[in-house]
Amino acid sequence: MDPCAGVKELNSNFNTISVYPNPCSEYFYIKSSMKEEEGIVVNELGQVVARFEVKEDEAKKIVGLRRGIYFVITNRSRLKIIIGD
């Protein structure tokens, strides 16, 4: 890693997953650019509410979560997702 790397460069190396749509109302998808990625979805209290495994270029649908703010966490990524009305 280049010690003078910009924020954009660091983020592109760090975030290997994408979450969409965000914000959402009933469900969201998780997609990975890695060959295989495992992770968890946690609520604001840090409670694990879902676990997932997703392969490269595959989208995993996450359903059944209540309104609120959640975090999608893998070994290399941490993203915030908002579930609203």
N, C-alpha and C positions, 0 to 999 in steps of 0.2 A: 504494500500500500504506500502510495506517495504521501509523505508527511505534509505536502502542500496541496493536497487534493481539496477541491471545493465541496460544498455541501451537496450539490447535485451528484457529483461523482460518488461520494460516500453513500448517499441514499440509493443509488442505482446498484451498488454492490451489496447493500444491506437488505433491502426489501426484495425478497424473492417471491412474495405472494401479492396478489391483488384481491380486493374485496369489492364487490359491486352488486347492486347499486348501493350507494351510501350518500345520504341517509336512505333507509328503506322502511317498509311498513310491515311486511309479514315474513319475508325471507331474504336471504342474501346468498351469493355465490362466492366461493373461495377458489382462486385459480393460482397455480404455481408455475414458476419458470424453471424450477429444479426438477431433476429426474423423479424424485420422490420426496414428499414433505409431510411430516406429521405435526400436529399442533393441537392447541386447545382454544376454546372461547371462554373467557371469564367475564363475570359481571363487575360492577363497580366495587363490590365487597371482596373481590378476589376469589369468588367461588367458581369452580369449574362447572360450566353449564353445558358444554359440548366438547367432544373430541373428534378429530377428523384426520384422515389420511388422504392425500390428493397426489396424483401423479402429474407429470409434465403435460401441460396443455389440456388438462382435464378440469372441469368445473364441478365443485361439490356444493350441493344445495343445503343450506342450514335453515331449518324451520322450527317453529314452536317456542320462540323466545318472546318474552313480554317486552313492552315498551321500556326503553332505557338506553344506557351507554354500555357497550361491551368492548372487549379487547381481544383481537385475534393474535395469538402468540405462537411463534415457532422458534426453533433454535436461532434463526437468522433475522426474524422480522417481528415487529409489534405494530399493529394497526388498530385504530379506533373505529368502531362502527356504531351508528346511531339508529335505533329502531324507534320510529314514531308512529303516528296514526296512519 
